[in-house]
Amino acid sequence: MARKDPREPFTRIDVKEAEEMKTSGAAVIDVREPHEYTAGHVPGATLIPVSTVYARREELPRDKDLVFVCAVGQRSALACEMAAAAGLTRLFNLEGGTEAWTKAGLPVEK
């Protein structure tokens, strides 16, 4: 279930919510490293490694919800903070990351 901590500029979501948001048109941003991404990622996810999120902030859609995903949810939380610093507000962090996505039996692209 979505959880919003007032101290964070993003909402934490679970796999089911992420899948629903993706189906509804949210952009999925994978912030892992390229070798992790090629090993398997959420279908349709855009690769923007966490170390480049702020520098590549113009590539983040401003007209969509943004679901950030990493391996387990820590780097994606940091990426949400960077996106917030760039002025974006529709930010969501997939708790459990790609690991949770895979464990839920959802498809991955390679």
N, C-alpha and C positions, 0 to 999 in steps of 0.2 A: 504494500500500500504506500502511496506517495507520502513522503514526510518532508516537511519544510521547517528547517531550523532557522529562526529569525537572524541568527548570527552568520548564516551562509547565504550567498547570492544565488543559490540553486536549490532545486528540489531533488531529493533522493527518490529513485523509483526502482521497482523490482522488474524482473524479466518480463512478466506478463504485461505490465504497464508499458515497458519499452517496446514490446512487440506491437501492442495496440497503437502506440504513438507512431511507430514506423509505418504501419499500415495506413494511418491517417495522414501521412505526408511529412512527418518530422524528419529532419536531416540527422543522420547518425554519423558522428565524428569519432573515428578510432584514433586514439592518441598514443598507441604503442609504437614500438620501433618497426621498421619495414620487415625485418625477418619474422617478427611475431605476427604481423598482419598477413604475410603470405602463407603462414602456417595454417591460417583459418580465421575468418572474420565474419561479423554480421553481414549478411548479403546487402550490397548497396552502400556499405559504409565508406566514407571518405577518409583516407589516411592523412592525418596531420599530426606528426609526433609531438608529444607534449612540449618538448624543448623549442618547438617552432610555432606554437599556437598564437602567441601574442604577435610575433613578427608576421604571421600569415592571417591576421585577424580580418583583413578585407575579404578573404575567401569564405568566411563564415556567413551563411545567409542570415539576413536580418528580418526576413519575413516569415520565418518558420521556427517551430520549436526545435531546439538543438539537444540531442541526446548524446552525451559524451560517454565513451566506453574505453576501458583499458583491459588489463588482465583480471584484476579483482576489485577495482573501484577507487584506488588511491590516486593514481596519476590523472584519472578522469576528473576527480574532484578538484585537483590543482588546475586542470585545463578549464574547468568551469570558472574558477576564480580569475584566471587570465582573461577569459571571454567577458566576464563582468567588468574587469578593468578596462576593456575595450568598448564598454558601453552597451553590451548585449544584456538582455533581461530574460529571455525565454529559455532558461538553461536547466538541464536535467542531467543527473548523474546516475548511470546504471550501477546499482549496488551489486557487487559480486562479479561485475564485468563479463568478459567473454567466457570465463570459467562457468559462471552461473548460467549464461545463455546456452552453452554446450550441455551442461548437466540437465537442463530443462528439456533437452531433446530437440531444440530448435536448429534449423539449418545454418550451416556456415559455408562461406565461399572460400575457395583457395585459388 
